[in-house]
């Protein structure tokens, strides 16, 4: 394909993940910082779509953004769409503290991509798992040191690039990049 | 004055407080439910102003709304502008748990009113205090059972209507209602 896609984010960790995943599909990702206001909602799709709409006028076609969150079952889905704010205030230690003595440690990471190419397209990826009892690992960012995906014993932060194969972001971006590739194949085969 | 002001909220507890406080200034408050989207920001003024702007077109002149939050010092200001979401997920128990063993229990409640009368006017009220070590009291709503204002021993939820004299909301609304009364006096004296 050889396409370059603009990814709107101020989070370099996210950008690096998308860049690595895109390269497997022949998509080059360019990091673009642009300012927009996320709305408060418990629905990631709604937040991502609203953000995408805010930027469509100024950026034009051919960009995407992503909203992601960690949803902890026994905390009613907290921190959910507010993961970034919660991470920057109470952090991993805060989540561990809220779960002290809690047996139900189930959680899931969700990623929603919004791509604007004249129309808005949403792609969702999820990974279920559980919250560890202590922080482990140095890779990744955010809540990665306390999230252990189902079927694994290591946290996302202990996995390094292997996280790219199984994460919520791997799943949303795989659907996204495959859809792009198919569209591009359709467009150019006729 | 005999004026009726529309207050946009879906929180009956807040409405009751404003109604009681308004009556001391001769202002009648009508509760109006109207849908708007709060933005994510750590600045209550910015959130309130944005919400007010969203509603000005449909509601016209003569309404106000309020955004409030509990800011806990040792938690980096958490839950702050996301107090309503945090209350509905981890609740008072969550905040108490995050502060277990913590000596620094300082916190403040902040209320920001945005009033639209053709122009936008912002009014801020704050009350400092500390987070109690357990929930106490049945009155009020939200984080009232764990907040003890400075110079007092009872929580807001133990105070009942006495909260109306010292709360963040008492302070923001007093400035608001006094400003209204002065404007109204100016307008009608000439």
HADDOCK unambig.tbl for C-alpha pairs under 7 A between the chains (distance, minus, plus):
assign (segid A and resid 37 and name CA) (segid B and resid 39 and name CA) 6.17 0.50 0.50
assign (segid A and resid 37 and name CA) (segid B and resid 40 and name CA) 6.56 0.50 0.50
assign (segid A and resid 38 and name CA) (segid B and resid 39 and name CA) 5.67 0.50 0.50
assign (segid A and resid 38 and name CA) (segid B and resid 40 and name CA) 5.36 0.50 0.50
assign (segid A and resid 39 and name CA) (segid B and resid 37 and name CA) 6.17 0.50 0.50
assign (segid A and resid 39 and name CA) (segid B and resid 38 and name CA) 5.66 0.50 0.50
assign (segid A and resid 39 and name CA) (segid B and resid 39 and name CA) 3.96 0.50 0.50
assign (segid A and resid 39 and name CA) (segid B and resid 40 and name CA) 5.37 0.50 0.50
assign (segid A and resid 40 and name CA) (segid B and resid 37 and name CA) 6.55 0.50 0.50
assign (segid A and resid 40 and name CA) (segid B and resid 38 and name CA) 5.33 0.50 0.50
assign (segid A and resid 40 and name CA) (segid B and resid 39 and name CA) 5.34 0.50 0.50
assign (segid A and resid 40 and name CA) (segid B and resid 40 and name CA) 5.48 0.50 0.50
assign (segid A and resid 75 and name CA) (segid B and resid 89 and name CA) 5.91 0.50 0.50
assign (segid A and resid 75 and name CA) (segid B and resid 90 and name CA) 5.67 0.50 0.50
assign (segid A and resid 76 and name CA) (segid B and resid 89 and name CA) 5.03 0.50 0.50
assign (segid A and resid 77 and name CA) (segid B and resid 89 and name CA) 6.97 0.50 0.50
assign (segid A and resid 78 and name CA) (segid B and resid 89 and name CA) 5.90 0.50 0.50
assign (segid A and resid 89 and name CA) (segid B and resid 75 and name CA) 5.92 0.50 0.50
assign (segid A and resid 89 and name CA) (segid B and resid 76 and name CA) 5.04 0.50 0.50
assign (segid A and resid 89 and name CA) (segid B and resid 77 and name CA) 6.97 0.50 0.50
assign (segid A and resid 89 and name CA) (segid B and resid 78 and name CA) 5.92 0.50 0.50
assign (segid A and resid 90 and name CA) (segid B and resid 75 and name CA) 5.68 0.50 0.50
assign (segid A and resid 94 and name CA) (segid B and resid 98 and name CA) 6.23 0.50 0.50
assign (segid A and resid 97 and name CA) (segid B and resid 97 and name CA) 6.92 0.50 0.50
assign (segid A and resid 97 and name CA) (segid B and resid 98 and name CA) 6.17 0.50 0.50
assign (segid A and resid 98 and name CA) (segid B and resid 94 and name CA) 6.22 0.50 0.50
assign (segid A and resid 98 and name CA) (segid B and resid 97 and name CA) 6.17 0.50 0.50
assign (segid A and resid 98 and name CA) (segid B and resid 98 and name CA) 6.40 0.50 0.50
